[in-house]
Amino acid sequence: MLFIFSVLICKSFSHSSIPYSDQLSRNKLIYAAISAYASPPQSCMSLAFQNFQVKPQITVACDTLDDTCSGFTGVDHESQAILVAFRGTNRNAQLLVEAVETVFANNKSWVSGGHVSEYFSDAFFKIWTSGMKDDVISLMSRYPSYQVWVTGHSLGGALASLAATYLRYTSLVSADQLLLVTFGQPRTGNMDFATSVDNLVPNAYRVTHSHDPVPHLPGQGHHGYFHHKSEVYYNKNMGGWEICEKDESEKCSNGNLVDLDFEDHFHYFNLDILKLGFSNCLNTTPSGIQ
């Protein structure tokens, strides 16, 4: 695949008031996504944020198999941003593949439009109603001028996209105030849901890494699932990237369906996401790998 990579710069688009920033994703938001795997998140957040104030982590049962879903909120006064972060799956790659049919087989209508995975919808609302709603409203009441950053990796990316549309649909956040950045997000809902994200959340960026298989799950059209825009597609070493404005574009990860590798899913910006998160970021070597 031939395309020109832009390195370590921001690109501006007419539809976005918050352009994509490689530096923000690489140096802050990926650590927020990793922090969602930690318990508590503060130890990982301190690697990238100065004096970040974390609200209590919220962890709930999200199925009948003793799996949990989790998220947290907080505020970064240096960046003047409120953060909402969701944890990805705590299953290994094999179990994730085996769970695909269970996670995506059933869907339900979503408040902003379209249908989404019932699993994702139920997980979001369990976290939201277990304290996250109160934390977000409290922070926004205290800091109404701050941006709101919503992020997550894998399953956490799917929950983040639901959270972003919910915040907009309920008018808790303005469009120019909200930034959604996900990492390795699976397809979350159908085409109507994708359209609702495109319309409600113009500053939405799905970061994908080279041969990461999870953005291809479920297969395009399977149960009607379809990605929202905009995709930020990084090369193998995540040194260069390009943005695809279409919901589904062959110029980005859709054009790279061979030799899929779960290592690319678990490594973003040369960080071992699960090893760092589950160790509470005690391992802080440059590559994130011991």
Protein Blocks (a to p, Z undefined) as FASTA:
>chain_A
ZZdddehiacddfkbcbdcdfklmmmmmmmmmmmmmpccfklmmmmmpghiacddddddd
fbfnopacdddddddfklopadddddddfbdfklmmmmmmmmmmpccddfkgpjddfklm
mmmmmmmmnommmmmmmmmmmmmmbccddddehjlmmmmmmmmmmmmmnopacfklpccd
dehiacfbdfklmmmmmmmmmmgcdddehjafklmpccehiaoiacddddddddfkopac
cddfbfbdcklmmlmmghiafklmmpgghiafklmmmnoomaccfnopZZ
